[in-house]
């Protein structure tokens, strides 16, 4: 698993690209309200899953086909909690 700094960088700036398009989202950790984990039937067959990051603006950032989605979700959520004012 990557270290937490790499997760922070991934969360702060997510770039999604293909041959035809490229999208970049920058979300401060303080704006994240939910981080969820999901796995459909096909993903389960291949041993991958998805993590969805939901910021306060209503958009969603989906990290698809991760090898260890559950651990990724937990690491991102710990970062979110560490940045939240308590």
Secondary structure, DSSP 8 states (H G I E B T S, - for coil): ---HHHHHHHHHSEEEE-SS-EEEE---GGGEEEEEEE--HHHHHHT-EEEEEEETTS-EEEEEEETTHHHHHHHHHHHHHHHS--
